[in-house]
Amino acid sequence: MALSIHVLLAFTLWSTCDGSSSAKLSVPVAPTAAFAPPLGIGAVLFRPKVKVVKSNGEEDRLVDAGRFFVDAFCQAATLERQQIAEFKKRYKTRSQPNGKLPGQYAGRTSDTRAELVLCLDSNDECIGCAGVEVDKIKKMDGYDGTFIGPLMSNLAVSRKYRRMGLAEELVKATENIARKEWGYDTCYLYVEKRNTPAIKLYKKLGYSTLWEDPNATTLLPTDDGRVANGKTTIVCMKKNIGAGLFANLFGQ
């Protein structure tokens, strides 16, 4: 069965602002994120002073992140309200599950935790973000089964600060939340197969392919500001985040 993406793709690494790429942000349910290929010379010479913080569901931070996210994709200002509403819906009420202790809900269908991580510059301006949420992930084993796990998404870095290693820092922050606070030992993500730079980066960070769906659909905005369904091939990737240095060499 084809996968209909109702979570956010991890990112579209090579999405640009000059119209040279057809990959676009999908605002209501499946936005992508963007940054340039990692670790250029700027990562050494011009790395800014930044801090990575959790939004903790705070409305002001979610609003700032939503505005930044639209700007990072050079999307129309008319999409800003939709993106902010999506971030509020996804992260405002789900960052703390009924006051339970970290990890107590890990792997249960009742676990609906979500968190948005922000990268702030020295002026506390948002220059990057990444989200992680507990969601149902398809097994794609022919039986249409699902399992519960943390899904990383909404990864974006400001155009001015790309190629400085900030994306990797944001990915690690989401993994730490999934492992240390929520009690999971594996993290997952969705990414388009044609996005080879993104897949290359994720493999470098320890992710491996779990399955591919060549008949997946996602929501993408059109040039006139509307949203329409589009076909794509989705790759589901996973990383063992809880079993030490050699975990990803031998699988889960």
N, C-alpha and C positions, 0 to 999 in steps of 0.2 A: 504494500500500500504506500502511495506517495505521501511524503511528509509535508504537512502544511505548517510552516514555521509560525508559531505563536509566541516565540521567545525571540530575543534579539541575536542576530548574527554577531559573531565575535568582532570582526571588523572587515572593512574593505581597504586593504593597505594602500592600494594605488589610486584611490579615488582622488580626483584633482579638482581645482577650481576654475580651470580654463576650458572645461567641456571636452577634454581629450579622452575621458573615460566614460563609459556608459553606466558604471556602477553608481548607485545613488542611495541616499538615506531612505529608509522605510520608517516613517514616523509612528503610526499608531501602534503597530504590534511587532515590527521586525526591523528596527533601525540597524544600520551597520555603523562602523566607526572607522577612523582613518588616521594614519600617520605615515611618515616616510620610512623607507628601509632603515634598519637600526644601525646605530653606532658608527657614525661618520667621524671625521676629525673634530667636529664640533662637540662630540661627547666628551672629549678630553680638554679642549681649549676653552669652550664657551658654555659649559654646563652651568645653568643658573642655580641659585640657592632656592630650593623648593622644599615643601613639606607635603607629605601624603597623609590625609585625614579621612575619617569616615564621615558621611553626612549625618548618620544617626537619625535619619528621617526628618531632619530639620528643614522646614519649608524654605527658608532663605537660601540654604545651600543647594537645595534641589532646583530652585528657580534659577540661581546663578549657573548651575550645571546645565540646565536645559537651554539657556541662552547661549552658553559657550558651545554646546553640542551642535546646535544649528549653525552657528558661525564657523565651526571647524569644518563643516561640509559645504560651506558657501551656499546654504539653502536659503530660499526666500524667507523674508521676515514673517510672512503669513503663517509659516509652519511653526514659529516659535511657541505660540500658545499651545498648540497640539503637543509639542515635545515636552513642555513643562508639565502639562496635565498628565502625560504618560509617565514621566519620572515620579510625580506625586503618587499616582496610582500604584506604581510598581514598588516604590521604596519608602514612602512616607509611613505607611501603617504596618509594614512587614519587617522592620529592622529588629524588633524585639518580640518574640513569640510568647505573649501572655506572661511575661516575667519569668519564664522557665530558665533554668541554668543552662549554660552553653553545652551543646552536644546532647542534651537529653532527648531531643526529637530526631536525632540523626537517623536517616533511612526510613522514617515513618511517613505515611501519606499525610499525616497531620502537620508535618513540617512545611511551613510556607515562608521561611525567613528570606529576606533579601536585604542587600546593602549596596549603596553606591559610594565608591571611594573617589575622592577628589585630590588632584595635585594642584597645590596653590603656590604662586610665586611669592616674592618678598613683600608684595603689597596685598597679599591675601586674595589675589585675583585667580580665578579658576583657569588653569592652562591645560588640564587633562582630567580624564575621568575613566572609570571602569566599574562595571556592576557585576554582582554575583547574586544568584538567587537559587533557592531550592525548587526544583521543578521535576515534572515527569519527563523522562528521556526514553525514546523508543529503542527497543532492542534490535529491530529490523532483522529478526531471525526467522521470518516466515510465519510467526504466530501472532504478530501484532501486539506483543507484550510491551510493558514499560517498567521502568524502575525509577526510584527517587535518587536524585543526586544534585550537587551544586553545579550550576551552569554559569560560566563566565560570559559577559557580553558588554556592549556599550563602551568599548575601548576607543578612546579618541585622545589625540594630543594636538595642541594648538600648532598651526603651521609654522609659527615663529620658533617653536621649541622642539621640532622633530629632529631625528638623528642624534639625540642626546641621551638615549637610554631610558627616557622617562616611561615609555610604554612597557618595557620589561619590569620597571619598578612597580607600575600599577598592576600588572599581571600577578606579580609576587604578593602584592598586598591583598588581592582577592583570594589567592590561594591560602594565605595565612588565616584569613577569616574563616574560610571553609574548613580548614584543618584544626586550628587552635581554638576557635570560638564555637564552631558548630559540630565538631567531632567527626568530620568526613575524612576519608583517606584517598579519595579520587576526585578530580575536578574534570569537568567536561566543557566543550564549546562547540558551536556550529560555525562553519566558515564556507564560503563559496569555493568550489574546486578550482575555478579559473583564477582565483586569487593566489597565485603561486608564491608571491613574496610573503604573504601572511602565513601560508602553510609552512614555508621554509623557516620563518621565525619561530612558529610554535614548535616545530620539530627541534629546533635549537634549544628551546626552553624545556624540552622533555616530553612533549605531547606526541601521541601516535594515533593513527587512524583507527577508529572503531568500526565505522561503516560509511557507505556513500549512498545517497539517494538521488538518482539522475532525474527524477520526476517531481522534485520538490517545488513548492510555490511559496512566494513571499509577497508582501505588499511593498510597492515602490512608488514614490511620488512622480508625477508627470511634470513636464516643463511648465504647464499652466497651473501648478499648485495642487492638482487633484491627486488622489491615490488610486492605483490600479494594481491588479494581480500580475505577477510576472513569474515565468518559469526559470528555474536554476538548478544546478547540481549542488547539493549540500553535503559537506563532509563533517561527520561528527568525530571529534578528536577527544582523547582522554589523557590524563596524566596522573600517575600515582604520586600523591603529595604527602603520604604519611608513613612510608616504610624505609626511609633512609636513602643514601646516595645511590645505591645500585637497584632500587626498586623498578625504575623504568627500563632497565636493561633486560629484566626477566619477566615483565608484565605483572598484571594484578593477580 
